[in-house]
Amino acid sequence: MSHILIVLAVVAFLFRKPLGRIFARQFPNRAKRQQVLAIVIAGFLIVIAIRLLALFW
């Protein structure tokens, strides 16, 4: 599972320009786009934190 998250993060970083254009087309409102992006990033961080917590439990 964590390998999939790492691969997704690398792919998102490499293709951030086309992904940004897709997000801009999907969410023309800048505030809404930033809110969606923040939710996605927060989701990744929560999953990573839970995995680290389970690792050291």
PEHU-V408574 format. One record per run of one state. SS is the DSSP state (H for helix, E for strand, - for the rest). FROM is the first residue (numbers start at 1). TO is the last residue. If there is no record, write none. Layout:
# PEHU-V408574
SS,FROM,TO
SS,FROM,TO
This chain:
# PEHU-V408574
-,1,1
H,2,14
-,15,15
H,16,26
-,27,29
H,30,55
-,56,57
